[in-house]
């Protein structure tokens, strides 16, 4: 309402001003008509002559309007037409300015698009601001952690919180995602299923596009409600948006389930960065996760819990109210999983945090937040460099327009009108740059999204510009127009009229003020370019150290892929037989050196842990007894090139029913057996119970999660002894290119089971690139921005040198006439550029030191203030400055003194 009244007041004020203008026009016309009447004209002739003298009442009003500082629509249109004519007359300048700005604006728009999609987007549900996410604080009860984060809970804890709702929430729901195989009248394909509590859609406030959503009634009987809801995107991809898909039966992991609804458009689950394809109730968990249940285990955390707050209930109040039922759940955990008195006391001090969940689950977003903010700062610096470069171009162009501006001023044009005219041209350039930047940003975004190792990444992040992106680009274009256009406009409209008007040749006549401003702008470019070059060097050096880090394995010529027979009704015994037969056939393929497999994929960012208790070892109070965990087939360590330090590897006879065996790594031995021989010692799973596993071997430490991993204790068990084998990740070492045998591998699997899909086939090196994509992204973008910034700086240095040579042509001619040599002229010209570069480098080093401290947490084994990187960046800038100044300097050295002395 306030905005409405403000606009209405503006219209009324504008109307009053028009009335004032009409009064002034009438007054001028009457005075002039009176003068004509004194000369003997009739009243009618006097009025006509007065109108002709003013060129019409409308023109007079425009003139008065300009004098009052309020340009009309016609004036603005005239300025825009003039700006377009000026841009057409100078196509090289126009194209250079537009492309330069488009690169800067496009890079900013692309990174902002990712930031908007990953960090700023909210769930497309009813009142997302009322959603709350639960996270635990305190000690872990032990057992297994399928996520290993503080936002994972056991299902019994969820039940305790749901049933003990203190009244501050309208509902408490849970969800968990898992990959499944879905068949719809054809071969099975991999999809993402979201296991949800029966009240999931009600708590979120999600409605169906067609059909219905899942309800609490669908979540009552275990394995008794085979209903599924599809996401809108999945429905469009797999069924073409056909409404007849409703009530159709699809096979999920080999089990028929009925489609009862399609979720509303735009909704793909609680995890925005991992869009779900279908939704299944918790009562059907055995179908989605056939190898593990854990619905009754309190020491297995895997479920995400969220709630909707009642209207008027703030987060602190909701957090305080939920502590009582959560404390009751902790006591139930201890009753079921007995612990010693010290641990129990600390465990009961745990608390439940209630966080804003308007953006859903944000684990991936939190991981990418730091890198995105750093990239936003880098593209901001790049845009500033582009603005400085275009400002330099405008100053150069304004120098050639000094006579035009002087003539306009001498004929009565106001300085404000000229500034408006020049700024109109700047806004036109910025608008064209913004339009080009949108196209560039869409392409760059698509490239960046393909680099993200996310399931359904193309659906998780939309690269199509929306209103927020259009608004950001428009605002950025407007700001850049002001940044690069305002100072040149003020500078250009202050010519020295008399000398400028006397200059008939049209030579460059800018004063020392413009030259000084250009020099300072170039120094700023050099400083900012050094800043980005240093960042590029730091991230490139970090990436080099990371990619050359010792993984403890030989990762070359290794092909990896996965199969999961558990999703196709395989019994455990049949699955084990399949694994061994497949391994044997893989080893027979020509070009294969060896093949084996592991449950947890290597260097894929996955981390499974299990609580252990160890023979003869008494843990310290609060000690972490949750080492990493993996299970593998015989020959895995030799296939991966991991040395066996002591003991033996797994064998074919280490099967279900045989004595359980385990292999540990060096870090495990150093921590738990520092002065004892670990071979033959026993350990057990969980915080208590029998010591059923015997240590049969010790292997060298390897990086199992990612390349940044530090040496931590790990346990490795025999896959053939797992009670319920599930997805297995195979590793095939070859003599040459591993992808060359991909067809033979698929044929081998089809010979064993034509219905079993082979998924995620790639080389191990490609897997590492996906895992370390943040480091790759930083190095790639930082290098690209650094090169582009250096290129822009070289253009600026070249421009200021050429401009200086043009201004000093007469001076150079006099020097050469007095005996100066070509080398003297070259040194004279390059000395100024190198001095500017030195000033910029000094400022840039100070900025680079601050940058290094800011990004040090993103680097790997390299300091943020690395002297080698800063020295290299400085040398690059000096070389670029020397090259950029050499061409104008060489041209200056070839000046004919006779012609130079006649140069104006």
Buried (B, 14 or more C-beta within 10 A) or exposed (E): EEEEEEEEEEEEEEEEEBEEBEEBBEEBBEEBBEBBBEEEBEEEBBBBBBBEBBEEBEEBBBBBBBEEEEBBEEBEEBBBEBBBEBBEEBEEBBEBBBBBBBBBBBBBBBBBBBBBBBBEBBBBBEEBEBBBBBBBEBBBBBBBBBBBBBBBBBBBBBBBBBEBBEEBBBBBBBBBBBBBBBBBEEEBBBBBBBBBBBBBBBBBBBBBBBBBBBBEEBBEEEEEBBBBBBBBBBBBBBBEEEEEBBEBEBBBBBBEBEBBBBBBEBBBBBBBBBBBBBBBBBBBBBBBBBBBBBBEBBBBBBBBBBBBBBEEBEBEBBBEBBBEBBBBBBEBBBEBBEBEEEBBEBBBEBBBBBBBBBBBBBBBBEEBBEBBBBBBBBBBBBBBBBBBBBBBBBBBBBBBBBBBBBBBBEEEBBBEBBBBBBBBBBBBBBBBBBBBBBEBBBEBBEEBBEBBBBBBBBBBBBBEBEEBBEEBBBEBBBBBBBBBBBBBBEBBBEBEBEEBBEBEEEBBBBBEEBBEBBBBBBBBBBBBBBBBBBBBBBBBBBBBBBBEBEBBBEBEBBBBBBBBBBBBEBEBEBBBBBBBBBBEBBBEBEBBEBBBBBBBBBBBBBBBBBBBBBBEBEBEEEEEBBBBBBBBBBBBBBBBBBEBEBBEBBBEEBBBEEEBBBBBBBBBBEBBBEEEEBBEBBBBBBBEEEBEBBBBBBBBBBBBBBBEBEBBBBBBBBBBBBEEBBBBBBBBBBEEEBBEBBEBBBEBBEEBBEEBBBBBBBBBBBBBBBBBBBBBBBBBBBBBBBBBBBBBBBBBBBBBBBBBBBBBBBEBBBBBEEEBEBEBBBBBBBEBBBEBBBBBBBBBBEBBBEBBEBBBEBBBEBBBBBEEBBEBBBEBBBEBBBEBBBEBBBBBBEBEBEEBEEBE
